[in-house]
Amino acid sequence: MAKYTREQRQRAVELYVKYECCAADVIRELGYPSREALRMWHRDWLDEQGTGVSSQRGERYARYTEEQKRASVWTII
């Protein structure tokens, strides 16, 4: 699965809106993403416009807290 930057996703969504929600035209022009991904990005964009909170989709989360990392290092030493 390819990762796209926020700017790439934003450009795709802007074109999607410009082309009146025609995914085929956006994909033809940019070469990415899939129809489903484009629709998902558009939904996220609409949610962001409505709530003012940006989507966390695609961002990595920390598996371990800083405390857990520190405790792990001290047990090894």
Secondary structure, DSSP 8 states (H G I E B T S, - for coil): -----HHHHHHHHHHHHHTTS-HHHHHHHH----HHHHHHHHHHHHHHHHHS----TT----SS-HHHHHHHHHHH-
